[in-house]
Amino acid sequence: MAIETPTSWKDVKLKHFIKILELALPTELGDGENLFEGIDYRFNVLSIITDKPVDYFESLPINESLPMLQTTSFLDTEINVDNHQAAYTIKPIDKVKLSDFILFMNLSVDPYKNMATILKHFIAEDLTEEQINDLDMLTINSLFFCLRQSAKQSIKRSIRETSKTLMKQIVTQKIPALFRRKIKK
């Protein structure tokens, strides 16, 4: 029975990625004393992303199992969301409740482990956390990138608006008050 092994980040679901993050990284994936530690790590990763037990891969002949490990080399690269159009959209930031924004700020400390919860509050479409956990990592990173950009723009806009308001108060209230004090002296 042939097994389909993931070959890109598009093939890895968020729920699998979170489990991979929980694995203890080997000290080195290279050769020498840590060679087997690295191979064990790769088999654990392969087990997670294929939903097959490690025993399954260990029972395969070497000429079948090692090529499967090689297909996971994409995991050593960054997730590149350039030119990736997610099938979902982020709510406009002015439509987001303050409580959701505070939740985002608090959960962003560990974004991947909290990603389903974060995105549930910010995706315009009505998705459950389970559905979000089944999204691929390209889509997840694309949505999170859009969310971060939207939040940054909103914060900058708020700062500009606050600055304008403060300047207006200074010009309309403080300066005339100072001028009146100078005249009284």
N, C-alpha and C positions, 0 to 999 in steps of 0.2 A: 504494500500500500504506500503510494507516494504521498509525501507531505509537502504542502506549499509553504515555503519559508519566506518571510518578508524580506524585501530587498531595498526598501526605502522607508522614509519616515511616514509616507502616506499609508503604509501597511501596518503601522503601529497605533493601537488605540490608546487613549488617555489612561484607561484603567490598567493597561499593561505597563505603560511608562511609569506610573506611580509605583507599581510593584518592583520595577527595575531599580528605581531610586532607592528602594528599601534594601536592596542587596548590598552586602559589604563589598566594596571595590577591592580587587586584589592589589597588592603593593605595586606590581608591575605586570603588564601583559606580555612581556618579552620572553626571553629564554632564560635558561639557568634554573635555579631552585624554584622560581615562581612560575615556571612554565605550566605546571599542572594546575596551579591555583588559577591562572588565567583561563585555562581550558575549562575548568569547572565553572568559573564565572560565566563564560560564554554559553555553556550548556544550560546553566540556570536561566540566562536571558532568553535563549532559544525556547526553553520550556515555557517561560512566561508568555512570550509573544505568539506561540503556536498553540497554547493550551494543551500541550502534551507533557506527560511527566518526564523528568530527567532520565528515568530508567528506560524509557522508549528509545532515546538517542544513544544511550550507553549500550543497548542491545543490538544496535545496527553495526554492520561491518564498517571498519574505519574508512574505507573508500566511499561510503555513503554519508557518514556522520561528519567528517571533516569538511567536505564541501558545503554542508549546511551551515557550519560555523562561519565559513568565509562569506556567506551571503549577508551576515550580520555586520559586516565591516562598516556599513553606512552609519551604525550607531556611534562610531568614533568621530562623526562629523556634526557640525552644527545644523540645526533645523533652519533651512533657508526658505523664508516665506515670500521672497521676491516673486512677482508674477503669479502668486497663488490667490485665486479668488474664492473665498469661503462661500458656501451655500447659505450662510446665515448672516444676519446683520446685527450690529450693536445698536442699542437704543440711542437716540440723541441724548446727550448728557443732561440737557434741560428737562428731559422726561423722566429722569431717574430720581427716585426718592433720596432724601438726605441720608436716611438710615441705610440704604443700599450702598451709597457712596462711602459711608463710614465703614460698613462691612468690607468693602473692597480694600480700603486702606489698611484695615486690620489683618485681613487674610492674605494680602500681597506679600507679607513677610515670607511665607512659604507658598508661592503661587501654584506650583504644580499639584501639591497635595490638596489644595483648596480650590483648584480650578473649576470643578463642576459646580460647586456652591457659588463661586464668584460669577461665573458665566450665566448661571440660571437667572440671576437678578439683572443681567445686562444684555442678554440676547433678546432681540425684538420678537423672535418666534417663541412660542410656548413649548419649551423642551424640559423634560425631567432631568434630574441629575444623572439618572441611569443612561438616558439617551446621550447626554453630554459625555459621559465616561466612555461611550462607544464611538465617539468621533475620533478621526485620525489626528495625529500630531501636527500635520501641516495646517489643518483647519483650526485646531486649538491654538497654535502659536499665532496664526493669522488673526484670529478673533482677539486674542489677548493683546497683540500688538496694536490693533485698532482701538481697543478699550484704553490702553495706556495713553495713546496719542490723544484720544478724545478727552481723557481726564486732564492731561497736561494743558491742552488748549483751553479747557474750561477754567482751570486754576489761573492760567495767565490772564484770561479775560476778566476773571473776578478781581485779580490784582489791579489790572488797568482801571476797571470800574471803581474800585475802592480808592485808588489814587486820584481819579477825577473828582470823586465826591469829596475827598479830603481837601484837594486844591480849591474846589468851589467853596467849601466852608471857610478855608483860610482867607480867600479873597473876599467873600461876602460878609464874614463875621469878625475875624481876628484883625485884619488890616484896618477896617474902619474903627474898631475899638481902640487900636493903638494910635490911630490918627487923632481920635477924640481926646485921648489922654495927653497927647503932645500939645494939642491946642489949649487945653485947660491949664497947662503949666505956664 
